[in-house]
Amino acid sequence: MTFSSKARGSKRILNFLSVARIEGIKNQLNLIKAINGTQYQLIFIGAPAPNQISYYKTCRKIAQSNITFIDHLPHNKLVQYYRKAKVHVLPSWFETTGLSSLEAAAMGCNIVITDKGDTREYFRDEVFYCDPSSPESIYAAIEEAASQPVNSRLVDRVQENFNWKQASLQTLEAYHQIIPE
């Protein structure tokens, strides 16, 4: 996970991005209800979970023309979408970190994320939280995130702390604690 701080200065073209498997727990349906028919363009990137094809079809069926679906993309292609997006939205019913949200934050996106799970531990008060049960709450968080400049504190903190080097150092430290020398 290496991210360039150049993302902050690059031109943002897309409005909103949501990168995740298409499945009920990720709550794309309420996100669609929140943003359907608005002035905002939303791109979903992610394949449907194998046991969630019916959910995926429902999402596609109700989505209006301001919403686009793209199947799973390799990481090197995904980066260009993160760079162009203003906001990444992940209104899951439960989330630990939301790895795609960490990636998006590192690339200079504002983040709208669920208030359910462990997200506050990672994102503190540097993102826009929503209640996943409420399309109105999701929309309000989207509106707020869209109106704010990129949170450079969040970008810097994610780039400095949530990378492969830090993960390997913490793993090594954990091994040192459990394996006697």
C-alpha positions, 0 to 999 in steps of 0.5 A, spaced: 500 500 500 504 505 497 500 512 495 502 518 492 500 525 496 500 527 489 492 525 489 491 531 493 493 536 487 490 532 482 483 534 478 477 531 481 472 529 476 468 523 479 463 525 484 462 519 488 465 512 489 463 506 492 468 500 492 466 493 495 463 487 494 456 488 492 452 484 498 447 486 503 452 487 509 455 493 504 448 496 504 449 499 497 441 498 496 440 504 501 446 508 498 442 507 491 436 510 495 440 516 498 443 518 491 438 516 486 436 521 481 440 527 485 445 531 481 451 526 484 454 521 480 456 515 483 460 509 481 460 502 484 466 498 483 465 491 485 463 484 483 457 481 486 458 476 492 456 469 489 450 468 494 448 475 493 446 475 486 438 477 487 441 483 491 445 485 486 439 485 481 435 489 485 440 494 486 441 494 478 434 495 477 432 501 482 439 505 480 437 511 476 442 513 470 446 517 475 449 511 478 454 506 474 456 499 476 463 496 474 465 489 476 471 488 480 478 491 477 485 490 479 488 495 484 492 498 478 486 500 475 482 502 481 487 507 483 485 512 477 478 512 480 480 513 487 484 519 484 478 522 480 473 521 486 471 527 491 468 522 496 468 515 497 462 512 500 461 505 504 455 505 508 455 498 511 451 495 516 458 493 520 465 495 518 471 493 521 476 498 518 473 498 511 480 497 507 477 501 501 475 507 505 483 507 507 485 506 500 480 512 498 483 516 504 490 515 502 488 517 495 485 524 497 478 522 498 473 525 503 470 519 506 463 517 508 462 511 512 458 507 517 457 509 524 456 501 525 463 497 527 470 499 529 470 505 524 471 510 529 478 507 531 481 508 525 477 514 522 476 518 528 473 524 527 476 526 520 470 523 516 463 523 515 459 518 519 452 515 517 447 511 519 446 505 514 439 504 516 437 511 513 438 513 506 437 521 509 443 520 514 447 517 508 445 523 503 446 528 509 453 525 510 454 525 502 452 532 502 457 534 507 463 530 505 462 533 498 462 540 500 468 540 504 475 540 502 480 534 502 482 532 509 489 533 509 490 530 516 487 524 514 491 523 508 497 524 512 495 519 518 493 514 513 499 514 509 504 514 515 500 509 519 496 504 515 501 501 510 505 495 509 511 497 512 507 499 519 503 492 518 510 488 518 513 492 524 507 491 528 506 484 526 514 483 528 513 486 534 507 481 536 511 475 534 517 478 539 512 479 545 509 471 544 516 468 542 521 468 547 528 470 545 
